[in-house]
Amino acid sequence: MSFPLGSLSGEAGVAVADTAPAGSPARWRRQALLLAGGLLWLLALLALASHDPSDRAFTTSGDGAAVRNLVGVVGARFADLAYFLFGFSAWWLIPIGARAWLSGLARLLRGETEPPPSRAAFWLGVAMLLSASAALEWTRLYRFEAALPGHAGGVLGHTLGQASMHALGFAGSGVPWIALALAGAALALRWSW
């Protein structure tokens, strides 16, 4: 395994090491936030994976049976709302959340107190990736609409995909969305070409 030069020794250009003792309230708070974030990520994963269209949720009153979502009523509503807004593109939130959680864990284990660089670039990447993926889903993967509570790509995909189809046509609308999805994935998942 290799590490960037100076990343383990605290040389210049590397984030400041945590000077708080192991039992300090600031360190406990960071650990509690990391644990809560991991639990929320796991609950979101279970909610999206066990979504059932017949559950009582945001877009439907259900079929009267017990909730089938593994996270319960809250999970059914979260999954239904996520699929309604973003379609199956909502699944991008899972790897993005995992990457952010693992980065937070690495910063905690290294003892860094500085926040990660360029939070604005991260959120811009998330917005770009979700927008492009939802628009591509609406323009190309409309056969999945039967499994969703709304349009393929959700509300976001319906809005952006329809506008791009009117402006650029079917073939022309795909190219900019693919480029935007690649750029957004690089920013949101923090990898480079």
C-alpha positions in Angstrom: 0.0 0.0 0.0 1.4 3.4 -0.8 0.8 6.8 0.7 1.5 10.3 -0.5 4.8 11.7 0.7 4.4 13.2 4.2 0.9 12.0 4.7 1.7 10.0 7.8 4.4 12.1 9.3 2.5 15.5 9.5 4.9 17.4 7.2 3.9 20.8 5.7 1.0 20.7 3.3 -0.8 18.0 5.2 -3.8 18.6 7.3 -3.2 19.5 11.0 -3.2 16.5 13.3 -5.8 16.4 16.0 -4.4 17.8 19.3 -7.4 16.8 21.3 -6.8 13.9 23.7 -8.5 10.6 22.9 -11.3 11.2 25.5 -12.1 14.8 24.7 -15.7 15.9 23.9 -14.7 17.2 20.5 -13.3 13.8 19.5 -16.3 12.0 20.9 -18.6 14.3 19.0 -16.8 13.5 15.7 -16.9 9.8 16.4 -20.7 10.0 17.3 -21.4 12.0 14.0 -19.4 9.4 12.1 -21.4 6.5 13.7 -24.7 8.3 13.1 -23.7 8.9 9.4 -22.9 5.3 8.9 -26.2 4.2 10.4 -28.1 6.6 8.3 -26.3 5.4 5.2 -27.1 1.8 6.0 -30.8 2.7 6.6 -31.0 4.5 3.3 -29.5 1.5 1.5 -32.0 -0.9 3.1 -34.9 1.5 2.4 -34.0 1.9 -1.3 -33.4 -1.8 -1.7 -36.6 -2.9 -0.1 -38.9 -0.3 -1.7 -42.3 -1.8 -2.4 -44.8 0.2 -4.5 -47.7 -1.0 -2.4 -46.4 0.5 0.8 -48.1 3.5 2.2 -45.7 6.4 1.4 -45.4 9.9 -0.2 -47.1 9.1 -3.5 -49.5 6.4 -2.6 -51.8 5.5 0.2 -50.8 1.8 0.0 -52.8 -1.3 -0.2 -53.7 -1.5 3.5 -51.3 -4.3 4.2 -48.3 -4.1 6.6 -45.4 -2.1 5.4 -42.9 -4.3 3.6 -40.0 -1.9 3.6 -37.2 -3.2 6.0 -36.9 0.3 7.6 -40.6 0.6 8.2 -42.8 3.6 7.4 -40.0 6.1 7.5 -38.0 3.9 5.0 -41.0 3.5 2.7 -41.5 7.2 2.6 -37.8 8.0 2.1 -37.5 5.5 -0.7 -40.7 6.6 -2.4 -39.7 10.2 -2.2 -36.2 9.6 -3.5 -37.5 7.5 -6.4 -40.2 10.2 -7.1 -37.6 13.0 -7.2 -34.7 11.2 -8.9 -35.9 7.9 -10.3 -33.4 5.1 -10.1 -30.7 7.7 -10.2 -31.3 8.0 -6.4 -29.0 5.0 -6.1 -26.1 7.4 -6.8 -26.5 8.7 -3.3 -25.4 5.3 -1.9 -21.8 5.2 -3.4 -21.5 9.0 -2.8 -22.5 8.5 0.8 -20.1 5.6 1.2 -17.2 7.6 -0.2 -17.9 10.5 2.0 -18.2 8.3 5.1 -15.0 6.5 4.3 -13.2 9.8 3.9 -14.5 10.9 7.3 -13.4 7.7 8.9 -9.9 8.1 7.3 -9.7 11.7 8.6 -10.7 10.6 12.1 -8.2 7.7 12.1 -5.4 10.0 10.9 -6.3 12.6 13.6 -7.0 15.4 11.1 -9.2 18.3 12.3 -9.4 20.2 9.0 -12.6 19.7 6.9 -12.1 18.1 3.5 -11.1 20.4 0.7 -13.6 22.0 -1.6 -17.0 21.1 -0.2 -18.5 23.4 -2.8 -17.0 21.2 -5.6 -18.3 18.1 -3.9 -21.9 19.4 -3.8 -21.6 20.7 -7.3 -20.5 17.3 -8.4 -23.5 15.6 -6.6 -25.9 18.0 -8.3 -24.3 17.5 -11.7 -24.3 13.7 -11.4 -27.9 13.5 -10.2 -29.1 15.9 -12.8 -27.4 14.2 -15.7 -28.3 10.7 -14.6 -31.9 11.5 -14.0 -32.1 13.3 -17.4 -30.5 10.3 -19.2 -32.9 8.0 -17.3 -35.9 9.9 -18.5 -34.7 10.2 -22.1 -33.3 6.7 -22.5 -34.6 4.3 -19.8 -38.3 5.1 -19.8 -39.2 1.4 -19.7 -38.5 1.4 -16.0 -41.4 3.8 -15.3 -43.6 0.9 -14.2 -41.4 0.2 -11.2 -41.3 3.8 -10.1 -43.8 6.1 -8.3 -43.6 8.6 -11.2 -41.6 9.2 -14.3 -38.3 7.5 -15.1 -35.7 9.9 -13.8 -38.2 11.3 -11.4 -39.3 14.9 -11.3 -35.7 16.1 -11.9 -35.3 13.8 -15.0 -38.7 14.7 -16.4 -37.9 18.4 -16.2 -34.4 18.4 -17.5 -34.8 15.5 -19.9 -37.8 17.0 -21.6 -36.1 20.4 -21.9 -33.0 18.8 -23.5 -35.1 16.7 -25.9 -36.9 19.8 -27.1 -33.7 21.8 -27.5 -31.3 19.2 -28.9 -33.4 16.2 -30.1 -33.0 12.6 -29.0 -29.5 12.0 -30.2 -28.2 15.4 -29.4 -29.5 15.4 -25.8 -27.5 12.4 -24.7 -24.0 13.7 -25.4 -24.0 16.7 -23.0 -25.7 14.7 -20.2 -23.0 11.9 -20.5 -20.3 14.5 -20.3 -21.9 16.2 -17.3 -22.4 12.8 -15.6 -18.7 12.0 -16.0 -17.6 15.4 -14.7 -20.1 15.2 -11.8 -19.0 11.7 -10.9 -15.4 12.8 -10.7 -16.2 15.7 -8.4 -18.7 13.8 -6.2 -16.7 10.7 -5.8 -13.4 12.6 -5.7 -11.5 10.7 -8.4 -9.5 12.1 -11.3 -8.8 11.1 -14.8 
